[in-house]
Amino acid sequence: MLEKMGAFFDARTDGYEEHQMTTIESAEEFYPFTAGCLPNFPDASVLDLGCGTGLELDHYFAMVPSAHVTGIDLSAGMLKTLREKYPDKSLDLICASYFEQPFGTDRYDAVISVESLHHFTKEEKIPLYKKVREALKENGYFILTDYFASFDEEEQFHRAELIRLKKEQNIPEGEFYHYDTPLTVPHEKEALLEAGFSKVEILRNWGHTYTIKAS
């Protein structure tokens, strides 16, 4: 049975960090690498999409303790854990869908998302990425670390399977349920370029997991 996105992660909050670090290949490498791609100066402002319990922020706050981070996530449980981890940090935590939440304009030195955006289509991502671009300050950039489909047929299979399961369970369109539907890297890059980013580059990969920078 498919579960609503927020409820899925609320139910798994307690074991989330252990799961991420022990079952996802190279997690011990890509979380610190991703944090190292963020602005390394005092009082940097960062927007974290799908921040969860802040595994990437563990490394970032160690580098930039004075950073101002806005985190958006559908899971209230994850956000509670993150707040409890860093009561002394500048954290603005919002329990909402990042598709619906306004980001503002010229607010952030960087936007980041780690292991969150592999649930959505290219068409869903383009308007989101437009909001990301508009929220960035001059010379700001977006860092995306996620896992991707290896080829078009894999991407199409997962999307068709989600559609089948939603129809089987009478789930209406427009509601987010947990099921992984990763894009291919080329399709991800297309979404970013169509959203108005002028440069999209692959910084590193670990098997199917890539870190992409859009500026």
C-alpha positions in Angstrom: 0.0 0.0 0.0 1.2 3.5 -0.9 1.6 5.8 2.1 1.2 9.6 2.1 4.6 11.2 2.0 4.5 13.0 5.3 3.0 10.0 7.1 5.6 7.7 5.6 8.5 9.6 7.0 6.8 10.4 10.3 6.4 6.7 10.9 10.1 6.1 10.2 11.7 9.1 12.0 13.3 7.1 14.9 15.3 4.9 12.6 15.7 7.2 9.7 19.3 8.3 10.2 20.6 4.8 10.8 18.7 3.6 7.7 20.1 6.3 5.5 23.7 5.7 6.6 23.7 1.9 6.6 21.5 1.0 3.6 22.3 3.7 1.0 25.5 3.1 -0.8 28.2 5.8 -0.2 25.9 7.9 2.1 28.9 8.4 4.4 30.6 10.1 1.4 27.9 12.1 -0.3 26.4 13.8 2.8 29.7 15.5 3.7 30.6 16.1 0.1 27.2 17.9 -0.5 27.7 20.0 2.7 31.1 21.0 1.4 29.6 22.4 -1.8 27.6 25.0 0.2 28.8 28.5 0.9 31.6 28.5 3.4 31.4 31.9 5.0 29.8 33.3 8.2 26.1 33.9 8.2 25.5 32.2 4.9 21.8 31.7 4.1 20.7 28.3 2.8 17.3 26.8 1.9 17.1 23.0 2.4 14.3 21.3 0.5 13.2 18.0 2.1 15.7 18.6 5.0 14.5 15.6 7.0 16.6 15.2 10.2 19.4 17.2 8.6 22.1 14.7 7.8 23.7 17.1 5.4 23.3 19.9 8.0 25.3 17.9 10.5 28.4 18.5 8.3 27.4 22.0 7.3 26.9 23.4 10.8 30.3 21.9 11.7 31.8 24.1 8.9 29.6 27.2 9.2 28.1 27.3 12.7 26.6 30.7 12.1 24.7 29.7 8.9 21.0 30.6 8.7 19.1 27.6 7.4 15.5 27.4 6.3 14.3 23.8 6.1 11.1 22.6 4.5 9.8 19.1 5.0 6.4 17.3 5.0 7.3 15.3 8.1 6.7 17.1 11.4 8.5 14.2 13.2 11.7 14.8 11.1 11.6 18.5 11.8 11.1 17.9 15.5 14.2 15.7 15.6 16.2 18.3 13.6 15.2 21.1 16.0 16.2 19.0 19.0 19.6 18.3 17.5 20.3 22.0 16.9 18.5 24.2 19.5 21.3 26.8 19.3 21.4 27.2 15.5 19.6 29.7 13.3 17.0 27.2 11.9 13.6 28.2 10.4 11.7 25.0 10.0 8.5 24.8 7.9 6.3 21.7 7.8 4.9 22.0 4.3 5.2 20.9 0.7 8.1 22.7 -1.0 5.9 22.8 -4.1 3.4 25.0 -2.4 5.5 27.0 0.1 6.7 30.4 -1.2 10.5 30.8 -1.2 10.7 34.6 -1.7 13.1 36.4 -4.0 16.9 37.0 -3.7 16.9 35.5 -0.2 19.4 32.6 -0.3 23.1 32.1 -1.0 22.3 28.5 -1.9 19.5 26.0 -2.1 20.1 22.4 -1.4 18.2 19.1 -1.6 19.5 15.7 -0.7 17.7 12.4 -1.4 14.2 14.0 -1.7 13.4 15.0 -5.3 13.4 11.5 -6.8 9.7 11.2 -6.3 8.6 13.7 -8.9 8.3 14.1 -12.7 10.2 16.5 -14.8 7.0 18.5 -15.4 6.4 18.8 -11.6 10.0 19.9 -11.0 10.3 22.7 -13.6 8.0 25.2 -11.7 9.7 24.2 -8.5 13.1 24.9 -10.0 11.9 28.3 -11.2 11.0 29.2 -7.6 14.5 28.0 -6.5 16.2 30.2 -9.1 14.1 33.2 -8.1 14.9 32.7 -4.4 18.7 32.7 -5.0 20.8 35.8 -4.5 23.1 37.0 -7.3 25.8 34.4 -7.7 23.7 31.9 -5.7 23.3 28.3 -6.8 21.4 25.1 -6.3 23.0 21.8 -5.1 21.1 18.6 -5.7 22.3 15.3 -4.5 20.0 12.4 -5.4 19.8 9.1 -7.1 18.8 8.7 -10.7 17.5 6.2 -13.2 20.2 4.7 -15.4 18.1 4.8 -18.6 14.8 6.1 -20.0 13.1 2.7 -19.7 13.8 2.5 -16.0 12.4 6.0 -15.5 9.3 5.2 -17.5 8.7 1.9 -15.7 8.7 3.5 -12.2 6.4 6.2 -13.3 3.9 3.7 -14.9 4.0 1.6 -11.8 3.2 4.6 -9.5 0.2 5.5 -11.8 -1.0 1.8 -11.7 -0.7 1.7 -7.9 -2.5 5.0 -7.4 -5.3 3.9 -9.7 -5.6 0.6 -7.9 -5.9 2.4 -4.5 -8.2 5.1 -5.9 -5.7 7.9 -5.0 -6.5 11.2 -6.7 -4.0 13.2 -8.7 -2.2 16.0 -6.9 -1.5 14.1 -3.7 2.0 13.0 -2.8 2.5 9.4 -1.9 5.8 7.7 -1.2 7.1 5.8 -4.2 10.5 6.3 -5.9 10.3 7.6 -9.5 13.8 8.9 -10.3 14.6 10.7 -13.5 17.6 10.1 -15.6 20.4 12.6 -15.2 19.8 14.1 -18.7 16.1 14.7 -17.9 17.0 16.3 -14.6 19.4 18.6 -16.3 16.7 19.5 -18.9 14.3 20.4 -16.1 16.9 22.7 -14.5 17.8 24.4 -17.8 14.1 24.8 -18.7 13.6 26.5 -15.3 16.1 29.1 -16.3 19.4 28.0 -14.9 22.2 28.8 -17.3 24.8 26.3 -16.2 24.2 22.8 -14.9 27.2 20.6 -14.0 27.8 17.2 -12.5 30.2 17.6 -9.6 30.6 14.0 -8.6 28.8 10.7 -8.6 28.7 7.5 -6.5 27.1 4.8 -8.7 23.5 6.1 -9.3 23.8 9.0 -6.9 24.9 12.3 -8.3 25.7 15.7 -7.0 24.5 18.4 -9.5 25.2 22.1 -9.3 22.8 24.6 -11.1 23.7 28.2 -11.3 
